[in-house]
Amino acid sequence: MKPQVQDKAIFSRHGRSRRAARSMGATLGALLALACCGTAAARSVIDMAGRSVELPAQVRRVACLEVLCYPRVFMLGAEARIGLMYDTAAPWMVATNPQVRSIPRMVGEPNVEELLARGIDTAFVFYDAGRVVPKLATVGIAALVSQPVGPPPATAEAFIADTMRAVRLFGQVLGGEAEARAEEWCRIFETRIRRVLARTADIPAAQRPRLYYVRGPQAVNTQGRGSYTYWSGTIAGASMIAGALPLAGRGSMAMEDILRWDPQVVLVGRQYPLALVQGDPRWADVTAVREGRVLSTPEGVFYWDGGPESALLLTEFIARLLYPDRFPDLDMRAEVQEYYARFYRTRLDDAAVGRLLRGEAPDGSRHNPFNN
């Protein structure tokens, strides 16, 4: 499929807790008895919680009630069908789709009357959706859990499968061209992610650089085993120090544990300042600080710690960063430009790609307005 590029240039999951999974499991059994009412459904799909969900004959208006929904729907070319979305402020969201400003936003639990008033017939919801799904079912809105439920992926293969399954779910729900785009994305993702795996699989554990990801807003806030950043780093050949702790998804590490593991590379995400690490005297003796390897994580249509864009591009970025000799043919500027043209219908010039890869917004700023 040839990418359709907009006639414009831009300026020449996971955190998953076991507690949430248990809560979800306790409620979903009862929800299986609830059917979406209203007009007869033409088809059903299996969502990320393993539920069979009946869909309207045609999905016309969707609500993105979790933050990773918008980038997936946009990637699949169906952003015009979004009638409501969870509030977020990823740096390249508006630059790639100025119309996103007009999409109504929400925080917290949805108001079903508002959803109905906006013509919503289908909603994508977070994995901890025990209260939301029943509310939507009672008014005939098809509700799909669109992030994986249960224990986080324990292997790279499970992570790859989960990532593609989520994208395919969106394609199946949206249908038509969106489904074809989802299959195209999965094909490209699997090809490129396995290229990375093939070149890092033989690296002994003792030779893998110790890498720590700062999720923010504090330097001790990170993502643990099973998260997007954990598997991107692991597939790319890093030893992710958060994986040594019983932390699944978003959480914090004790400073003494960080010092004990002594990361050799630190990536600071979500547009937080490098000074969180470099300006804190407690970090002064950490190898990454002493050797000048505290770096900004690139950021895009969503932050590079969740969703399809980060699953692929963050993995490649870390692989190239840690092992330039193993990836001499991996040009991250070209990879990002091709990805944005193909999946976001947007051309990025060299200056824009440089800002994105430095974790900057289109205007060159680096700021997280939500402090999340």
Secondary structure, 3 states (H helix, E strand, C coil): CCCCCCCCEECCCCCCCHHHHHHHHHHHHHHCCCCCCCCCEEEEEECCCCCEEEEECCCCCEEEECCCHHHHHHHCCCHHHEEEEECCCCCCHHHHCHHHHHCCEECCCCCHHHHHHCCCCEEEECCCCCCHHHHHHHCCCEEEECCCCCCCCCCHHHHHHHHHHHHHHHHHHHCCHHHHHHHHHHHHHHHHHHHHHHHHCCCCHHHCCEEEEECCCCCCEEECECCHHHHHHHHCCCEEHHHHCCCECEEECCHHHHHHHCCCEEEECCCCCCHHHHCCHHHCCCHHHHCCCEEECCECCCECCCCHHHHHHHHHHHHHHHCCCCCCCCCHHHHHHHHHHHHHCCEECHHHHHHHHCCCCCCCCCCCCCCC
